[in-house]
Amino acid sequence: MIKYTKKWQVNRMNCVIILIYVIEIIIYAVIAHILMKKHSEFPDFSVGYHMKGAMESKEKWDFSNKTAGILCIVFSVIFLISAVITFITDMSRAAILTLFFTVSVTAVIFVILVPAILLKKRF
């Protein structure tokens, strides 16, 4: 009979969290690709970064989509680094979940707000 140790249980939980990180990485990478390469051409706003200021001109539309796409790539890398940190360190479950949710909320806030702020400053 195989006996599972507490260390194995923590590693199993870490693997689940890493899987969730991988899903987040894939989601942000796909969104980055769409925003940077596959967004709709101005004035069709069916696919892309939808903020009022971004939809005023072609330059603003392209700039905001590219900026949001770059931020998605940056956060994909941050999620990857977080997953590696989670895997190689002996963090508590609370610390692992805190790290995950902090990065997730920060990513959403930055991807939504930073392009709008930069758009106002640039144009």
N, C-alpha and C positions, 0 to 999 in steps of 0.2 A: 504494500500500500504506500502510495506517495503522500508524504506530509508536506503541506505548503506552509512556508514560513511567512512571517509578517513582511519581510523584505520582498518576497515574491508578490504579495498583494499590493504593495506600494508600486512595484514595477508594472504590474498589470494595470493599475489605475493610471500610471504615467503613460502607458501605451494607448489607453483610451483617450487621454488628453492630447497626446501627440496626434492621434488620428483626427481629433477635432481641429487641431492646429493645421493639419494638412488640408482638411476641407476648407478652412478659412483661407489658406494660401491659394488654393485653386480658385475659390470664389473671387478673391481680389485680383488674381492674375487674369481671369476671364473678363472681369469688369474693366481692368486696365486695357486689355486688348480691344474691347468694344469701344471704350471711350477714345482711345488713341487712333484706332485704325478703321473701325466700322460704324462710327456715329453717322447719323443722317446728315446730308448736306443741307446747308442753310437754304431756304427757310423751312424745310421739313424738319420738325422737332420730334419725330416719333422715337428716335433712339439717340440718347446722349444725356448730357448734364443739364437738367431742367431747373434753372433759376431764372428769375425774371430778367435780370441784367444780362445774362448770357445769351438770351434770345433776341437781342436788339439789333445785332449786325453779324455778318459772317466772321469778321475778325474776333469779336467777343465770343461767338459760338465755338470757333476753333480753339481759341486760347483757353477757354474754361474747360473744354473737353480734354485737351492735352494736359492741362494742369491737374485735373482730377485723375487722369490716367497715370501720371507720374506719381502722384501721391498713393495710388493703389499699388503701384510697383514697390514703392518705399515700404508700405505697410506689409506687403507680402514678404519682404526681406525681414522686417521686424518680427513677423509671426514665425518665420523660419528660425531666427536667432532665439526667440522665446522657446520654441519647441526643443531646440538643442540644449538650452539651459535647463529646461524641465527634465530632459532625459539624463543629462550628465551629473546633475546635482541631486542631493537628497533633500528636496524641499517637502514641506508638509503639504497635505491636501489643501489646506486653507491658503497657503502661499501660492500654490499652483493655480488655484481657481482665481485668486486675487490678481495674479499676473495676467491670466487669460482675459478676464473681464476688463481689466484696466486697458490692455492693449486693444481689445475689441471696441470699447466705447471711445477711446481716443481716436482710433482709425475712422470710425463713423463720423465723429465730430470734425476731424481734420478734412476728410474727403468732401464733406458737405460745405463747411464754412470757409476753408482757406481759398479755394478758387473764387468764391464770391468776394472775399476781402481783396484778393490780388486784382480781381477784375475792376473793382472800384478804384484802386490805387493806380492802375495802369491806364485806364480809359477815362 
